[in-house]
Amino acid sequence: MHTVKEDTTLVGVSELRTRLEKILEEARHHKVVIEKRNKPVAVLIAIERYNAIEGLLDQIEDYELGKLARGREKKSSKKDYISLKAALRKVN
């Protein structure tokens, strides 16, 4: 296990097998890059950090979908829409 930056530790796959508990503890504090034959294959991070990243990605996705919807709305006219009743009739 080698700390290469203040917030990154490199771990080989074989070391992962033998020192799992220590490596999991390390991942609670900063990211752990798992290497196989000196090539990165995975990253271990604390679940709190993962959840924060997922939340941020969800917000970005919602923002982008909102921009897309606003753009489509600007390009459309009333004839492009149908009533809720008509939509329900088409589904049923």
mmCIF file of the C-alpha atoms, coordinates in Angstrom:
data_MODEL
# 
_entry.id   MODEL 
# 
loop_
_atom_site.group_PDB 
_atom_site.id 
_atom_site.type_symbol 
_atom_site.label_atom_id 
_atom_site.label_alt_id 
_atom_site.label_comp_id 
_atom_site.label_asym_id 
_atom_site.label_entity_id 
_atom_site.label_seq_id 
_atom_site.pdbx_PDB_ins_code 
_atom_site.Cartn_x 
_atom_site.Cartn_y 
_atom_site.Cartn_z 
_atom_site.occupancy 
_atom_site.B_iso_or_equiv 
_atom_site.pdbx_formal_charge 
_atom_site.auth_seq_id 
_atom_site.auth_comp_id 
_atom_site.auth_asym_id 
_atom_site.auth_atom_id 
_atom_site.pdbx_PDB_model_num 
ATOM 1  C CA . MET A 1 1  ? 0.000   0.000   0.000   1.00 0.00 ? 1  MET A CA 1 
ATOM 2  C CA . HIS A 1 2  ? 1.479   3.332   -1.100  1.00 0.00 ? 2  HIS A CA 1 
ATOM 3  C CA . THR A 1 3  ? 0.032   6.782   -0.499  1.00 0.00 ? 3  THR A CA 1 
ATOM 4  C CA . VAL A 1 4  ? 0.786   8.792   -3.631  1.00 0.00 ? 4  VAL A CA 1 
ATOM 5  C CA . LYS A 1 5  ? -1.146  11.915  -2.809  1.00 0.00 ? 5  LYS A CA 1 
ATOM 6  C CA . GLU A 1 6  ? -2.611  13.157  0.405   1.00 0.00 ? 6  GLU A CA 1 
ATOM 7  C CA . ASP A 1 7  ? -5.974  11.720  -0.663  1.00 0.00 ? 7  ASP A CA 1 
ATOM 8  C CA . THR A 1 8  ? -4.994  8.680   -2.771  1.00 0.00 ? 8  THR A CA 1 
ATOM 9  C CA . THR A 1 9  ? -3.547  5.290   -1.873  1.00 0.00 ? 9  THR A CA 1 
ATOM 10 C CA . LEU A 1 10 ? -2.476  2.623   -4.366  1.00 0.00 ? 10 LEU A CA 1 
ATOM 11 C CA . VAL A 1 11 ? -3.056  -1.030  -3.517  1.00 0.00 ? 11 VAL A CA 1 
ATOM 12 C CA . GLY A 1 12 ? -2.268  -4.151  -5.498  1.00 0.00 ? 12 GLY A CA 1 
ATOM 13 C CA . VAL A 1 13 ? -4.870  -6.872  -5.894  1.00 0.00 ? 13 VAL A CA 1 
ATOM 14 C CA . SER A 1 14 ? -2.738  -9.385  -3.980  1.00 0.00 ? 14 SER A CA 1 
ATOM 15 C CA . GLU A 1 15 ? -2.365  -6.938  -1.091  1.00 0.00 ? 15 GLU A CA 1 
ATOM 16 C CA . LEU A 1 16 ? -6.115  -6.385  -1.124  1.00 0.00 ? 16 LEU A CA 1 
ATOM 17 C CA . ARG A 1 17 ? -6.595  -10.094 -0.462  1.00 0.00 ? 17 ARG A CA 1 
ATOM 18 C CA . THR A 1 18 ? -4.246  -10.130 2.516   1.00 0.00 ? 18 THR A CA 1 
ATOM 19 C CA . ARG A 1 19 ? -4.925  -6.725  4.128   1.00 0.00 ? 19 ARG A CA 1 
ATOM 20 C CA . LEU A 1 20 ? -8.596  -6.138  3.428   1.00 0.00 ? 20 LEU A CA 1 
ATOM 21 C CA . GLU A 1 21 ? -9.524  -4.708  6.846   1.00 0.00 ? 21 GLU A CA 1 
ATOM 22 C CA . LYS A 1 22 ? -6.665  -2.168  6.789   1.00 0.00 ? 22 LYS A CA 1 
ATOM 23 C CA . ILE A 1 23 ? -7.490  -1.159  3.221   1.00 0.00 ? 23 ILE A CA 1 
ATOM 24 C CA . LEU A 1 24 ? -11.191 -0.722  4.037   1.00 0.00 ? 24 LEU A CA 1 
ATOM 25 C CA . GLU A 1 25 ? -10.206 1.498   6.955   1.00 0.00 ? 25 GLU A CA 1 
ATOM 26 C CA . GLU A 1 26 ? -7.967  3.490   4.616   1.00 0.00 ? 26 GLU A CA 1 
ATOM 27 C CA . ALA A 1 27 ? -10.914 3.911   2.197   1.00 0.00 ? 27 ALA A CA 1 
ATOM 28 C CA . ARG A 1 28 ? -12.941 5.554   4.968   1.00 0.00 ? 28 ARG A CA 1 
ATOM 29 C CA . HIS A 1 29 ? -10.494 8.481   4.902   1.00 0.00 ? 29 HIS A CA 1 
ATOM 30 C CA . HIS A 1 30 ? -9.576  8.802   1.212   1.00 0.00 ? 30 HIS A CA 1 
ATOM 31 C CA . LYS A 1 31 ? -9.793  6.979   -2.087  1.00 0.00 ? 31 LYS A CA 1 
ATOM 32 C CA . VAL A 1 32 ? -7.923  3.731   -2.642  1.00 0.00 ? 32 VAL A CA 1 
ATOM 33 C CA . VAL A 1 33 ? -6.939  2.851   -6.199  1.00 0.00 ? 33 VAL A CA 1 
ATOM 34 C CA . ILE A 1 34 ? -6.723  -0.909  -6.738  1.00 0.00 ? 34 ILE A CA 1 
ATOM 35 C CA . GLU A 1 35 ? -4.142  -1.991  -9.272  1.00 0.00 ? 35 GLU A CA 1 
ATOM 36 C CA . LYS A 1 36 ? -3.601  -5.227  -11.144 1.00 0.00 ? 36 LYS A CA 1 
ATOM 37 C CA . ARG A 1 37 ? -0.189  -5.582  -12.777 1.00 0.00 ? 37 ARG A CA 1 
ATOM 38 C CA . ASN A 1 38 ? 0.487   -1.901  -12.031 1.00 0.00 ? 38 ASN A CA 1 
ATOM 39 C CA . LYS A 1 39 ? -2.628  -0.737  -13.895 1.00 0.00 ? 39 LYS A CA 1 
ATOM 40 C CA . PRO A 1 40 ? -5.619  0.841   -12.105 1.00 0.00 ? 40 PRO A CA 1 
ATOM 41 C CA . VAL A 1 41 ? -8.715  -1.374  -12.231 1.00 0.00 ? 41 VAL A CA 1 
ATOM 42 C CA . ALA A 1 42 ? -10.999 -0.004  -9.512  1.00 0.00 ? 42 ALA A CA 1 
ATOM 43 C CA . VAL A 1 43 ? -11.410 2.668   -6.856  1.00 0.00 ? 43 VAL A CA 1 
ATOM 44 C CA . LEU A 1 44 ? -12.618 2.155   -3.307  1.00 0.00 ? 44 LEU A CA 1 
ATOM 45 C CA . ILE A 1 45 ? -14.250 5.126   -1.568  1.00 0.00 ? 45 ILE A CA 1 
ATOM 46 C CA . ALA A 1 46 ? -16.263 5.603   1.605   1.00 0.00 ? 46 ALA A CA 1 
ATOM 47 C CA . ILE A 1 47 ? -20.005 5.061   1.176   1.00 0.00 ? 47 ILE A CA 1 
ATOM 48 C CA . GLU A 1 48 ? -20.678 8.652   2.311   1.00 0.00 ? 48 GLU A CA 1 
ATOM 49 C CA . ARG A 1 49 ? -18.476 9.993   -0.475  1.00 0.00 ? 49 ARG A CA 1 
ATOM 50 C CA . TYR A 1 50 ? -20.104 7.647   -2.994  1.00 0.00 ? 50 TYR A CA 1 
ATOM 51 C CA . ASN A 1 51 ? -23.588 8.804   -1.925  1.00 0.00 ? 51 ASN A CA 1 
ATOM 52 C CA . ALA A 1 52 ? -22.525 12.455  -2.226  1.00 0.00 ? 52 ALA A CA 1 
ATOM 53 C CA . ILE A 1 53 ? -21.199 11.827  -5.750  1.00 0.00 ? 53 ILE A CA 1 
ATOM 54 C CA . GLU A 1 54 ? -24.401 9.985   -6.729  1.00 0.00 ? 54 GLU A CA 1 
ATOM 55 C CA . GLY A 1 55 ? -26.499 12.854  -5.360  1.00 0.00 ? 55 GLY A CA 1 
ATOM 56 C CA . LEU A 1 56 ? -24.496 15.400  -7.300  1.00 0.00 ? 56 LEU A CA 1 
ATOM 57 C CA . LEU A 1 57 ? -24.798 13.362  -10.507 1.00 0.00 ? 57 LEU A CA 1 
ATOM 58 C CA . ASP A 1 58 ? -28.577 13.129  -9.986  1.00 0.00 ? 58 ASP A CA 1 
ATOM 59 C CA . GLN A 1 59 ? -28.771 16.921  -9.601  1.00 0.00 ? 59 GLN A CA 1 
ATOM 60 C CA . ILE A 1 60 ? -26.716 17.473  -12.748 1.00 0.00 ? 60 ILE A CA 1 
ATOM 61 C CA . GLU A 1 61 ? -28.925 15.032  -14.663 1.00 0.00 ? 61 GLU A CA 1 
ATOM 62 C CA . ASP A 1 62 ? -32.097 16.782  -13.445 1.00 0.00 ? 62 ASP A CA 1 
ATOM 63 C CA . TYR A 1 63 ? -30.661 20.161  -14.454 1.00 0.00 ? 63 TYR A CA 1 
ATOM 64 C CA . GLU A 1 64 ? -29.737 18.932  -17.933 1.00 0.00 ? 64 GLU A CA 1 
ATOM 65 C CA . LEU A 1 65 ? -33.140 17.278  -18.433 1.00 0.00 ? 65 LEU A CA 1 
ATOM 66 C CA . GLY A 1 66 ? -34.791 20.539  -17.370 1.00 0.00 ? 66 GLY A CA 1 
ATOM 67 C CA . LYS A 1 67 ? -32.746 22.488  -19.911 1.00 0.00 ? 67 LYS A CA 1 
ATOM 68 C CA . LEU A 1 68 ? -33.686 19.972  -22.598 1.00 0.00 ? 68 LEU A CA 1 
ATOM 69 C CA . ALA A 1 69 ? -37.388 20.221  -21.702 1.00 0.00 ? 69 ALA A CA 1 
ATOM 70 C CA . ARG A 1 70 ? -37.287 24.043  -21.727 1.00 0.00 ? 70 ARG A CA 1 
ATOM 71 C CA . GLY A 1 71 ? -35.619 23.989  -25.147 1.00 0.00 ? 71 GLY A CA 1 
ATOM 72 C CA . ARG A 1 72 ? -38.247 21.633  -26.553 1.00 0.00 ? 72 ARG A CA 1 
ATOM 73 C CA . GLU A 1 73 ? -41.040 23.691  -25.033 1.00 0.00 ? 73 GLU A CA 1 
ATOM 74 C CA . LYS A 1 74 ? -39.751 26.849  -26.739 1.00 0.00 ? 74 LYS A CA 1 
ATOM 75 C CA . LYS A 1 75 ? -39.723 25.078  -30.121 1.00 0.00 ? 75 LYS A CA 1 
ATOM 76 C CA . SER A 1 76 ? -43.218 23.621  -29.801 1.00 0.00 ? 76 SER A CA 1 
ATOM 77 C CA . SER A 1 77 ? -46.682 25.054  -30.279 1.00 0.00 ? 77 SER A CA 1 
ATOM 78 C CA . LYS A 1 78 ? -50.087 24.242  -28.783 1.00 0.00 ? 78 LYS A CA 1 
ATOM 79 C CA . LYS A 1 79 ? -50.840 21.774  -31.582 1.00 0.00 ? 79 LYS A CA 1 
ATOM 80 C CA . ASP A 1 80 ? -47.891 19.651  -30.429 1.00 0.00 ? 80 ASP A CA 1 
ATOM 81 C CA . TYR A 1 81 ? -49.680 18.881  -27.146 1.00 0.00 ? 81 TYR A CA 1 
ATOM 82 C CA . ILE A 1 82 ? -52.661 16.667  -26.312 1.00 0.00 ? 82 ILE A CA 1 
ATOM 83 C CA . SER A 1 83 ? -54.903 16.764  -23.279 1.00 0.00 ? 83 SER A CA 1 
ATOM 84 C CA . LEU A 1 84 ? -54.403 14.437  -20.332 1.00 0.00 ? 84 LEU A CA 1 
ATOM 85 C CA . LYS A 1 85 ? -57.720 12.737  -21.160 1.00 0.00 ? 85 LYS A CA 1 
ATOM 86 C CA . ALA A 1 86 ? -56.565 12.066  -24.719 1.00 0.00 ? 86 ALA A CA 1 
ATOM 87 C CA . ALA A 1 87 ? -53.249 10.702  -23.471 1.00 0.00 ? 87 ALA A CA 1 
ATOM 88 C CA . LEU A 1 88 ? -55.048 8.356   -21.060 1.00 0.00 ? 88 LEU A CA 1 
ATOM 89 C CA . ARG A 1 89 ? -57.340 7.130   -23.848 1.00 0.00 ? 89 ARG A CA 1 
ATOM 90 C CA . LYS A 1 90 ? -54.277 6.268   -25.944 1.00 0.00 ? 90 LYS A CA 1 
ATOM 91 C CA . VAL A 1 91 ? -52.718 4.316   -23.086 1.00 0.00 ? 91 VAL A CA 1 
ATOM 92 C CA . ASN A 1 92 ? -55.839 2.350   -22.177 1.00 0.00 ? 92 ASN A CA 1 
# 
